[in-house]
């Protein structure tokens, strides 16, 4: 029995759902770290590099102590990690941050959540997962909920063709992590291994795109910033990507993408309680829709997980 078989058995049902919710919650906290780094003149791609490098360092040390066998990958499977690290991680971040530059953060967030649509369609073709009425309704509720949470509903937003293409690119890139991650799991790779090599390739791809000297200077400017940078890597990258991969081992890929949409809900609540942002009626409706979609995906007797 390979790692994937063991993980599928262990992480099916409520435990797998919990892992994905935990991942989405951690991703939703990224605003705390982004605001601090932005104040120190690090731009978005610099932050991607910080997250990637600290993840690689942490995972490499951890696996060298925990189980060195998990450091090994087969050359014929390297495409899985190029997929998760470069085609997904770097491509989606590039499209997402370019979209923010020419549009707005709220528009970018909504366009990013076209990802579950891509995941569901690709999973149906590649993994033969069924597209059921419950999934479609949950998908629509998720997207509308994200529109409400981010404030796009009710605003006079006009999207140019470049913005639409960048948004779809961000959604596709985001979705591809689930797809390539599923392929890696099916080849028997542990979640720890996937995490390490995803961010190794992401770090290598980011290197030519950022000012490494400036990043190093910011992260080592004080003991507190060093700790903050490590926490950024752990909370927004190491923990969520490991737990998401664990969850994928026991939850259908399409469902996992919808459940992970708890991320904008968490981000909104952090904005309200940490940064004292206003909570609007639209925010509340959006939160309710996203939570309803997550519940719908996990109703007993419907679309059994891991089927």
Secondary structure, DSSP 8 states (H G I E B T S, - for coil): --HHHHHHHHT-THHHHHHHHHHHHHHHTHHHHHHHHHHTT--HHHHHHHHHHHHHHHHHHHHHHH-GGGG---GGGHHHHHIIIIIIIIHHHHHHHHHHHHS-HHHHHHHHTTHHHHHHHHHHHHS-----HHHHHHHHHHHHHHHHHHT-TTS-----HHHHHHHHHHHHHHHHHHHHHHHHHHTT--HHHHHHHHHHHHHHHHHTTS-HHHHHHHHTSSHHHHHHHHHHHIIIIIHHHHHHHHHHTTS-HHHHHHHTTHHHHHHHHHHHHTS-----HHHHHHHHHHHHHHHHHT-TTSS-TT-
